Structure formats: C-alpha cells, structure tokens
Amino acid sequence: MDTASRITAWNRAAEEMFGWSRHEVLGRSLTEAIVPAPALV
C-alpha cells in the first residue's frame, strides 16, 4: 500500500480471502477492495 492507501501488492492469499485478482485491485483504494459496498454508503 502506498501513502494514498492504494494497493501496490496483492498475493494469492488476498485473492482467496477477498475474491479480487491481483490485476483487479492493483492501484485501487484499499477501502474499495476490502470494505463491502453497502458499508460505503
């Protein structure tokens, strides 16, 4: 994760735990990737 909370690394365990592939999350906000959408509303 960088200083802006963007994902810079994602391993197989994270893929299995959160259901996102490395390609889908790199560069995205950590919050977008791990917090369920209804919780963001």
CNS distance restraints for C-alpha pairs under 8 A (distance, minus, plus):
assign (resid   1 and name CA) (resid   5 and name CA) 5.48 0.50 0.50
assign (resid   1 and name CA) (resid   6 and name CA) 5.31 0.50 0.50
assign (resid   1 and name CA) (resid   7 and name CA) 4.49 0.50 0.50
assign (resid   1 and name CA) (resid   8 and name CA) 5.02 0.50 0.50
assign (resid   1 and name CA) (resid   9 and name CA) 6.92 0.50 0.50
assign (resid   1 and name CA) (resid  30 and name CA) 7.69 0.50 0.50
assign (resid   2 and name CA) (resid   6 and name CA) 5.48 0.50 0.50
assign (resid   2 and name CA) (resid   7 and name CA) 6.70 0.50 0.50
assign (resid   2 and name CA) (resid   8 and name CA) 6.58 0.50 0.50
assign (resid   4 and name CA) (resid  29 and name CA) 7.88 0.50 0.50
assign (resid   5 and name CA) (resid  29 and name CA) 5.70 0.50 0.50
assign (resid   5 and name CA) (resid  30 and name CA) 5.83 0.50 0.50
assign (resid   6 and name CA) (resid  26 and name CA) 7.50 0.50 0.50
assign (resid   6 and name CA) (resid  27 and name CA) 5.27 0.50 0.50
assign (resid   6 and name CA) (resid  28 and name CA) 5.16 0.50 0.50
assign (resid   6 and name CA) (resid  29 and name CA) 4.35 0.50 0.50
assign (resid   6 and name CA) (resid  30 and name CA) 5.70 0.50 0.50
assign (resid   7 and name CA) (resid  25 and name CA) 6.64 0.50 0.50
assign (resid   7 and name CA) (resid  26 and name CA) 5.19 0.50 0.50
assign (resid   7 and name CA) (resid  27 and name CA) 5.18 0.50 0.50
assign (resid   7 and name CA) (resid  28 and name CA) 5.70 0.50 0.50
assign (resid   7 and name CA) (resid  29 and name CA) 6.18 0.50 0.50
assign (resid   7 and name CA) (resid  30 and name CA) 5.83 0.50 0.50
assign (resid   8 and name CA) (resid  26 and name CA) 5.54 0.50 0.50
assign (resid   8 and name CA) (resid  27 and name CA) 6.12 0.50 0.50
assign (resid   9 and name CA) (resid  22 and name CA) 7.57 0.50 0.50
assign (resid   9 and name CA) (resid  26 and name CA) 6.61 0.50 0.50
assign (resid  10 and name CA) (resid  14 and name CA) 6.12 0.50 0.50
assign (resid  10 and name CA) (resid  15 and name CA) 7.21 0.50 0.50
assign (resid  10 and name CA) (resid  21 and name CA) 7.94 0.50 0.50
assign (resid  10 and name CA) (resid  22 and name CA) 5.32 0.50 0.50
assign (resid  10 and name CA) (resid  25 and name CA) 7.58 0.50 0.50
assign (resid  10 and name CA) (resid  26 and name CA) 7.19 0.50 0.50
assign (resid  11 and name CA) (resid  15 and name CA) 6.37 0.50 0.50
assign (resid  11 and name CA) (resid  22 and name CA) 6.88 0.50 0.50
assign (resid  12 and name CA) (resid  16 and name CA) 6.26 0.50 0.50
assign (resid  13 and name CA) (resid  17 and name CA) 6.05 0.50 0.50
assign (resid  14 and name CA) (resid  18 and name CA) 5.84 0.50 0.50
assign (resid  14 and name CA) (resid  19 and name CA) 7.61 0.50 0.50
assign (resid  14 and name CA) (resid  20 and name CA) 7.68 0.50 0.50
assign (resid  15 and name CA) (resid  19 and name CA) 5.13 0.50 0.50
assign (resid  15 and name CA) (resid  20 and name CA) 5.08 0.50 0.50
assign (resid  15 and name CA) (resid  21 and name CA) 5.27 0.50 0.50
assign (resid  15 and name CA) (resid  22 and name CA) 6.84 0.50 0.50
assign (resid  16 and name CA) (resid  20 and name CA) 7.56 0.50 0.50
assign (resid  18 and name CA) (resid  33 and name CA) 7.63 0.50 0.50
assign (resid  18 and name CA) (resid  34 and name CA) 6.51 0.50 0.50
assign (resid  20 and name CA) (resid  24 and name CA) 6.08 0.50 0.50
assign (resid  20 and name CA) (resid  25 and name CA) 6.60 0.50 0.50
assign (resid  20 and name CA) (resid  33 and name CA) 7.56 0.50 0.50
assign (resid  21 and name CA) (resid  25 and name CA) 6.63 0.50 0.50
assign (resid  22 and name CA) (resid  26 and name CA) 6.07 0.50 0.50
assign (resid  25 and name CA) (resid  33 and name CA) 6.62 0.50 0.50
assign (resid  28 and name CA) (resid  32 and name CA) 6.88 0.50 0.50
assign (resid  28 and name CA) (resid  33 and name CA) 7.14 0.50 0.50
assign (resid  29 and name CA) (resid  33 and name CA) 6.58 0.50 0.50
assign (resid  30 and name CA) (resid  34 and name CA) 6.29 0.50 0.50
assign (resid  31 and name CA) (resid  35 and name CA) 5.40 0.50 0.50
assign (resid  32 and name CA) (resid  36 and name CA) 7.84 0.50 0.50
assign (resid  32 and name CA) (resid  37 and name CA) 7.73 0.50 0.50
assign (resid  35 and name CA) (resid  39 and name CA) 6.69 0.50 0.50
assign (resid  35 and name CA) (resid  40 and name CA) 7.20 0.50 0.50
assign (resid  36 and name CA) (resid  40 and name CA) 7.02 0.50 0.50
assign (resid  37 and name CA) (resid  41 and name CA) 7.07 0.50 0.50
